[in-house]
Amino acid sequence: MGEKQLDSGGEPLDDKIAMIAFTHGHQRRRTYETSGNPAVLREAISLLRTASATGGRIPDLRPLALGDLGLALRAWVHLAEDAALLAEAIAAHEEAYATISADSPHKAGMAGNLAGTLRMQLERQGIPALGDLDRVLSLYQEAADGAAPAYRPKALANLANGYRTRFDVSSDRTDLDRAVHAALAALAEGVDDAPLPLSTAAKLLARRGRLDGSRDDAARALELAEASLAAAPVGSPHHAAICAGLAGVLMDWYVVTGELGAPDRALEVCRRGFAVAGERDRAYLWLNLSAAHRFRYDVYQRRDDLTRAVEAMQHVFDGPLELMPDPIGCLRTAAALHTLVAAEFRQPRYFASATALLNEARRRLPPEHVVQSAVIAQLGSVAYQRWELEGDLDMLRESVRLQEQAWDSLVEFVDTPNRQRTRYMLACAVSSLGAATGDPVRLAQAAQHFAELAEFGIPGLDTDLAISAADARGKHATRAGEHTVAAEAFGHAWALVRARFAQEVTCRHREGALRASRGVAERVAVALACVGQAEAAAVAAETGQAIMASEAAQREQLSLDRVAAVDEQLASRLGDAARRLREAERTDRSDSVDDTDAALAMLTRARRDFDQVLADVQAIDGLQDVLAPPTQADLKAAAQDGPLVYLIAEAYTGLALVVQHNGTVTPVPLPDFTVRDLAPKAVELAKLRPGQLGAAERFQAVLDWLGETAVQPWLNLVPAEPDDPPLRLVPVGVLARLPLHAATVRIGTADPGPLAHQRALALVPNARAATAARRRAEVLDGEQLLIVSDPRPSTAAPLPAARAEAERIAGAYQDATVLVGEQATREQVLAHLPAAGLVHLACHAFAHPRQPRESAVLLAHDERLSVRDMAATNLAARLVLLSACETAVVGLTLPNEAIGLATAVLGAGAAGVIASQWQVPDIAAAVLMTRLHGHLRNGATPPVALARAQGELRQLTNAELATQWPELVTEPPALSGPARRFWSRGRPFDDPRCWAAFIYIGA
């Protein structure tokens, strides 16, 4: 841009030349708006500079030329960031607005032009001050009030953008509502086919919909965003920007509706925009592409999406950051992404890059800028997470220093959400530092912060952060020994979780609500036990276990007799509503739904109708407890024929809650069974493999530790007689992944041994599941056997032992259906499952800890029988044996929900399940299952049959194995003498990794 600047001071040109220059410059600028050709825009700027040099003998010619010049310069700044040109544009608009005649029909337009350019400058400086934005909004309002009808829609759209910018600063919902109102008014007045106003309205509605969880706003936003793309075909100057806007709306749509395809569609739209994007739009597209991958990671928990999100974010910084409408926001978003990657991948270098990004944001901001405090607080959060990962106390001290600096800088914003957010993060850091150093002053400071947060609330915070704040207060009180305060704080956090859970509609959003609560229910239980409220502690532990499964199971087992005795019509309505909700939930969980909008609408109606009918039922005297949350009565019912034990591990202590047949609860502290003690043991177990040098001894050492710290302290409270019903154990949260059944214990004078071999043991997700399973066991006979073995063809390795296993087991039953090899298709298995009383699956299986609903048994043609499929099946089996690897593994993302193949089978109607916690050798599984069936045929209960079979497997020698299973094992021909005797006496399956893999879950 080599032309002379605006203040050249040259002599006035001939008015005719000025008029011609203005006319052609104006035309060239408008041509650029439709063509996007930079050469045309450069020519327009040159002509308008010439026109603006007139001395003004033609009324208003100079202001009009200056106004057009400002618009042209602003368009050039969009193409290639240039601070000098932006300053020239502002000067042009300021003079045009000041000098145009007061009665000119263009006065309002000049006000709008000046407002737009000022807003552009303010946004490039970061989040602007409210005082600066007040002038911008005043100018926009003047433009909208005075605009001619043809220009009023555009003026209203500009006003909407102004309110949106002020909302970014103020967080005042009134500004967002005004922005939406102005944007929709613009569309109503005549720009319903212009891409930019359509996109503006879409983004504003999407933002409000996301904040409010409003499906109506989100749906309208998506409709407008789609229309904006249709109005900006490939080749138009705004196509790439519209693509980026649609991608953002799609991600907001996912947040509101949970539609899985939305992030994928966002990726597709971003890639479409890249084909025609200029440098600025490419940066915006990369930003949205990164966000889309970040959302995909939330959906699928695939780390490659997180990696791609980082890669896409890196491209945002390929060009000048000033090309982005909010450079500071880009830096902070990138830093947040790098912090997440550091925590997820345990790679500290990403903490360093996050810190560098935030320091760059600080450098770009004026020292007194209000956003400085937010950036400093984010730096403190990075330091805190780095301390959590690396244990460096200096990082914790740095976090406290930064959070205190951010807190002090926000002293004038007493009631703002940003200050209260900062206070929450400061309280967490100070509490951790006080606990780590034993500093009573720091502990007192943290207590004061948490107390004031609880007293005044956290206005404007989302529910997840409110849950975290209450949870953090409880943790601090626990460290300080203030258990009453801890119980109150944890209880408040759990109430918020339950309220959010009840408000959600889709299964995925409900899971999201529970994900935010991880561990809160356990902490409530421990705190209540510490203040002597043992029964309330047990109810809290029950309430937090398998919430979704229990809710569904309650509906499935709903007895309508009590309701029918009062009102038969109401009972019929309740039964119908429960059936419709069950069908809608199954559709919602399916990945093969063609019309997700229709499915969501069906689920919303079904849940609303069921809640309404249930409210009508509970309003009747005597029926208040129908489908109510768990109570002490539920615990007593589960323990009526055998004790029920909740096992909890928390950060500073462990706890067992023993429920006796009369409903009394005895708390047993487990001081050495903490999360910190448990974590290295769990890692040790995960690394060991059968046959690995020293693996058996190391595994046994962990089993001994589990018995000593987690089981033996309460075992004397549950004395066992030979014919007693099984002990029911509820391992809370991640404890469901531990081999607690194999923990080494001593009962009476007997030698130490595995818990399940000395006391009949059944693991259960919770008390209600135990009661339901027991009732099903009383009516199911388990006579008709279904065996599925070694499905073929398959890319998985053959299972010759599984075939031998199936042949031997089938021969012991008169009524057996056997699906082997090519017969073991998904269609055949699903067809035979509902009628089977005893099911035996000897197949390959795989667990998906981060997406537990995708865990599956592998069938013929590599078809999968997943957790989703199992949950949608109606079973009538007394026992299901999952003779496959990792079929008892539950998910990591929602450990309290105990989502996995085994629990899905239990929830589908089976009374009991035998499944494996890790990979197990094919031959070991075949021997174990064959012997287990033998004990079942002789009248043993499933937990007793499993324990006996495991004991026999441990004692089995190589010689006995070769004799009993000659088709699978033969004696090595080269052995003789001592070597042969050594081999013959060897016990190949005495390794706990072989015999202890399978557990029993159910009645």
Secondary structure by P-SEA (a helix, b strand, c coil): ccccccccccccccaaaaaaaaaaaaaaaaaaaacccaaaaaaaaaaaaaaacccccccaaaaaaaaaaaaaaaaaaaacccaaaaaaaaaaaaaaaacccccccaaaaaaaaaaaaaaaaaaaaccccaaaaaaaaaaaaaaaacccccaaaaaaaaaaaaaaaaaaccccaaaaaaaaaaaaaaaaaccccccaaaaaaaaaaaaaaaaaccaaaaaaaaaaaaaaaaaccccccaaaaaaaaaaaaaaaaaaaccccaaaaaaaaaaaaaaccccaaaaaaaaaaaaaaaaaaaaacccaaaaaaaaaaaaaaacccccccccaaaaaaaaaaaaaaaaaaaccaaaaaaaaaaaaaaaaaccccccaaaaaaaaaaaaaaaaaaacccaaaaaaaaaaaaaaaaaaccccccaaaaaaaaaaaaaaaaaaaacccaaaaaaaaaaaaaaaacccccccaaaaaaaaaaaaaaaaaacaaaaaaaaaaaaaaaaaaaaaacccaaaaaaaaaaacaaaaaaaaaaaaacaaaaaaaaaaaacaaaaaaaaaaaaccaaaaaaccaaaaaaaaaaaaaaaaaaaaaaccccccaaaaaaaaaaaaaaaaaaaaaaaaccccccccccccaaaaaaaaccbbbbbbbbcccbbbbbbbcccbbbbbbbccccccccaaaaaaaaaaccccccaaaaaaaaaaaaaaaccccccccccccccccccbbbbbccccccccccccbbbcccccccccccccbbbbbccaaaaaaaaaaaacccccbbbbbcccccccccccaaaaaaaaaaaaaccbbbbbccccccaaaaaaacccccbbbbbbbbbbbccccccccccccccccccaaaaaaccccccbbbcccccccccccccccccccaaaaaaaacccbbbbbcccccaaaaaaaaaaaaaaaaacccaaaaaaaaaaaaaaccaaaaaaaccccccccccccaaaaaaaaacccccccccccccccccc
